[in-house]
């Protein structure tokens, strides 16, 4: 039957058709694998830890999924560069955009937004001193705080990484949040530099320690462990107890000092 078709007279055309069919079959298989990994019922899902004792999820993308994302982005780029992509061009282009959004959003969320928000939240939301000294930035951060919490909860609810990272307007929202967080971070840095100039012994403390001191300044007992970092040869201060508080601030006050050398007494 093949001989009757005179296929031997069209060897080049037959080779090209077979080659195109094999390439398209390979591309179809790759698209199916992408759907299996990243699709709505795919295996690529977020893990999370919850921020302190709250219900705010801090999203984690597993290292294996990060590696797969990089490999799959290269695969999709190769498919788009193929001359056999015509039949799947729309689907491949959609995958290119979707995976690019995953990469961009996760870079913002894990590398900048979550880390910076968790770093600033105790100060702008819980430190009376910061709120008093930086009222404009405190108000700005309050809006950011609401946006970040809503975003993280929505992404965690979606659970699927591709679905979550391609929520409408999410990438643009991430860019806006990062810009606003950077403004707050710069203002905080200027504020800390000002506190160091007022009390130079703060130069002996790390930024994290100074932030902890300022954010817990209204509860002196929480910052006594920083005493040796601020005052040389000092272990701690002994604070008043019970109702014995400063009448103006309502806080306990120092009634004794313990050295970091010699006997405990």
Secondary structure, 3 states (H helix, E strand, C coil): CCCCCCHHHHHHHHHHHHHHHHHHHHHHHHHHHHHHHHCCCCCCECEEEECCCCCCEEEECCHHHHHHHHHHHHHHHHHHHCCCCHHHHHHHHHHHHHHHHHHHHHHHHHHHHHHHHHHHHHHHHHCHHHHHHCHHHHHHHHHHHHHHHHHHHHHHHHCEHHHHHCCCCHHHHHHHHHHHHHHHHHHHHHHHHHHHHHCHHHHHCCHHHHHHHHHCCCCHHHHHHHHHHHCCCEEEEEECCCCCCCCCCCCCCEEEEEECCCCCC
